[in-house]
Amino acid sequence: MNRTSLAVCVLMLATGCAAKKDYSAYFAHEPRSILVVPASNETTSIDADAVYMTTVSRPLAERGFYVFPVFLTDQLLKDLGLPDAGLVRQLPPQRFYEQFGADAVLFVTIKDWSNKYIVVQASTTVTVSFTLQDTRTGTVLWESTQTVSRNSGDGGGSIIGMLIAAAVTYAVNEMTEVDYSPLAAQANVLAFGLPGQGLPAGPYHPQHGADRSKYGP
Amino acid sequence: MRRKDRFAVPILGWLFALPGILAFGGCAPKPLYGWGDYEGSLRACYVDHDESEAQADLERTIAADQQSGQRVPPGAYAEYALLLYKSGQSQRAIEYFRLEATTFPESKVLMDKLVAKIQDRERSAGEASDTVEPAPDPMEDSTGPVGEPSDE
């Protein structure tokens, strides 16, 4: 039913009220460009990182940053002899500056990527954590963890419920495969975009420089 | 009667959905870029491992943006260039790596490196490279290299 839309609203309010973050390091090393390296996958879903990597560029670029092409980055790291996320994390951050010219590097860890069935309801959850690091100094500029859940199948027989679910959430391929990418995209949008919690608008965003008051003293 | 009901249901649905839609609208106002099938191309690369599909997605996206005057998203020219290179079209790859660099100066360091790397490989691959002109490109009209999106 409209519990779905309600849940989304409540979730947004709840995350919006979380404790204030410290943005002094961020503003001391404000990045123009962000290199997203291959995501670490801590879940048992083997393709979570691959699917996740298709969802991160857009919300980050729409926040106003130059986002390095993720697939090209992936291939170049492999050429450098770094085929997996764990090895990439062991690099000194300065290497990302030297090799790519990136101002900051974004490490993503997928914590949850699951679909649980409870009676007729399916509850899909994606939890992702982010660490943005300055490539010149290694300073952590920003951190965040975001969880997004969605219940599907709770429309039951009601047409209205089904319509609401379709309008608010994305179409779910109910019994068969679960498409996690809309949830991952939502987690990204929330993590990057929440005022006072996310990333201050980057240089290509019209709010760049004007939204500073929202991000700490 | 029946017709009326059919209308009433969707309207009611959208009404309930409104708070959710508004909340999301607040997070993402009008897009900075014309994303087209960019994410589809990533899906083709990462999930389906179909790079020719990815190349077609990017080609469509770039062409559509140029037609509509929307900005091509960061990385699109460069991903396209990579796929061109992998499919043996080195000269066009260089062109698109350069286009990424002029469109987004943040990428210049990397793009210059990639162009230099391709040129090195071409040179060491021998004489053949400069005699092989790539076939005329449907995306290149009159002005040679693809026109850049409006400057910032």
Interface residues (C-beta under 8 A of the other chain):
Chain A: N2 T4 S5 V8 C9 M12 R32 S33 D47 A50 V51 M53 T54 T55 S57 R58 P59 A61 E62 G64 F65 Y66 V67 F68 P69 V70 F71 L72 Q75 Q99 F100 G101 D103 I159 I160 L163 I164 A166 A167 V168 S181 V189 L190 G193 L194 Y204 H205
Chain B: V9 P10 L12 G13 W14 F16 A17 P19 G20 I21 A23 F24 C27 A28 P31 L32 Y33 W35 Y38 E39 L42 R43 C45 Y46 V47 A54 P73 P74 G75 A76 A78 E79 L82 E100 F104 E106 S107 K108 V109 L110 E152
